Structures are given as structure tokens and as C-alpha cells.
Amino acid sequence: MAIHTGVNGSVVVVIAGTTATVTKVSEFSVEIEPATTEFRILGDVWQNRVYVGNDASGTFTAQWDPADTSGQVALTNAALGGTAVLLKLYDTASNYWQGSAFINGLSQAVSNDEVVSREFSFGGTGAAWTYT
């Protein structure tokens, strides 16, 4: 069985046709969740569920780098402007999750004994996310 480590991981973003590897990313997570809805018919004792689609969401954290204009700064601007982006989240040098998303959250951590970090939260939108 092959074992993977995150050493070759990366986050790539495509915004308005410009592709960039986001610099100084320390971690990311992605969650793909099948969505269902519940219903009950009169006389039924048990709930029923029907599949209605999928959802993708996650976060990635980077050491803040204002010089990363096509990566971190562009993602910040996309979040503030409500612009969807294409994300590619590489877990190895050649395997990745890909899909369109909105950056729906930004948080920045500042401490006198740590590097400044910025966390980007995202939610999938549009076409299905894929794993290659």
C-alpha cells in the first residue's frame, strides 16, 4: 500500500485566466459531502432520504505574503469581490482535487512569537469537483 505525505502538496488557483501556485501554504483540507434531504410519508415510521447533490468545502492556511500578488493577494481580492475561482489542491505532485469555489472566509492570525498567517475558507460552486 502506498503511503502519501504532504511534502509535495500545493494549492494552485486560476483567477480570470491567470494560473498561480499560492506561496507558503502550510496545510489544506477539503471535504466532499453528499447532500440528502429527508422526508416522511404519512404512515411511515422511518425517515426517507433522497440524494440531491454534493457539496465541497475546506480551508487552506499560508504564511501571509503580500508579494504573492497572483496567489494570496488575488484570493483576498476574490473573497472581497465575490469572485469565483478555480482551485487545484494537490496532495501529491500529480494528484489533486479540482473545482470552482468562492472564498467565503478569511482569517488572519498575528502573534509576537509566530509568523503572520492567513486562512482561506472556501465553498464549492457550479460544476462537480473531481479528483485526478
C-alpha positions in Angstrom: 0.0 0.0 0.0 1.4 3.4 -1.0 1.8 6.0 1.8 1.5 9.7 0.9 2.9 12.6 2.8 2.0 16.3 2.2 5.6 17.2 1.3 4.6 17.6 -2.4 1.2 19.2 -1.7 0.3 22.6 -3.1 -2.6 24.9 -3.8 -3.0 26.3 -7.3 -5.6 29.0 -8.2 -6.9 30.1 -11.5 -8.5 33.6 -11.5 -9.5 35.3 -14.7 -7.3 33.0 -16.8 -4.2 33.5 -14.6 -2.8 30.4 -13.0 -0.7 30.7 -9.9 0.7 28.4 -7.2 -0.2 30.0 -3.8 3.0 30.6 -1.9 3.9 29.5 1.6 0.9 27.2 2.1 1.4 25.1 5.3 -1.8 23.0 5.1 -5.1 22.5 3.4 -8.2 20.4 3.9 -11.1 19.6 1.6 -14.4 18.0 2.5 -16.7 16.4 -0.2 -20.1 15.8 1.3 -23.0 14.1 -0.4 -26.2 16.1 0.3 -29.6 14.4 1.0 -33.0 15.7 2.0 -35.3 13.9 4.4 -39.0 13.2 4.0 -41.7 11.1 5.6 -44.9 9.8 4.1 -48.0 9.6 6.2 -48.0 6.3 8.0 -44.2 5.8 7.7 -42.3 5.2 10.9 -38.8 5.7 9.4 -37.4 8.7 7.7 -36.6 8.5 4.0 -33.7 10.2 2.3 -33.1 11.3 -1.3 -29.8 12.2 -2.7 -29.8 15.8 -4.0 -26.2 16.5 -4.9 -22.7 17.1 -3.5 -21.0 19.9 -1.6 -17.3 20.8 -1.4 -15.8 23.0 1.3 -12.5 23.4 3.0 -9.6 25.6 4.2 -6.0 26.3 3.5 -3.5 28.3 5.5 -0.5 30.2 4.4 2.2 32.4 5.9 1.0 35.8 4.7 3.0 37.1 1.8 1.8 40.4 0.3 4.3 39.9 -2.6 2.3 36.9 -3.8 0.0 39.1 -5.9 -1.3 36.4 -8.2 -1.9 33.9 -5.3 -2.7 35.2 -1.8 -3.5 38.8 -2.8 -5.6 37.7 -5.7 -7.5 35.3 -3.4 -8.1 38.0 -0.9 -9.4 40.3 -3.7 -11.6 37.5 -5.0 -13.1 37.0 -1.5 -13.8 40.7 -1.1 -15.2 41.0 -4.6 -17.3 37.8 -4.5 -15.5 36.3 -7.5 -15.5 32.5 -8.0 -12.1 30.9 -8.5 -10.8 27.5 -9.8 -8.8 25.6 -7.1 -6.5 22.7 -7.5 -5.5 21.2 -4.2 -2.5 18.8 -4.8 -1.9 16.1 -2.2 1.0 14.7 -4.3 3.0 16.1 -7.2 0.4 14.7 -9.6 -2.9 14.0 -7.7 -5.3 16.8 -6.8 -8.9 17.9 -6.1 -10.2 20.4 -8.5 -13.3 22.6 -8.6 -14.8 26.1 -8.7 -15.3 27.8 -5.4 -16.0 31.1 -3.6 -13.5 32.2 -1.0 -16.2 32.6 1.7 -13.9 33.4 4.7 -10.6 35.0 5.6 -8.9 35.0 8.9 -5.5 36.3 9.8 -3.5 35.4 12.9 -0.9 37.8 14.3 1.3 36.9 17.3 4.6 38.4 18.5 6.2 35.0 18.5 4.8 33.4 15.3 4.7 34.3 11.6 1.6 36.1 10.4 -0.7 33.5 8.8 -3.9 33.8 6.7 -6.5 31.1 6.5 -8.8 31.0 3.4 -12.1 29.1 3.7 -13.9 28.1 0.5 -17.2 26.6 -0.6 -17.6 24.8 -3.9 -19.9 26.2 -6.6 -21.1 25.1 -10.1 -19.7 22.0 -11.7 -18.7 18.9 -9.8 -15.4 18.7 -8.0 -13.1 15.9 -9.3 -10.1 14.0 -8.0 -7.4 13.2 -10.5 
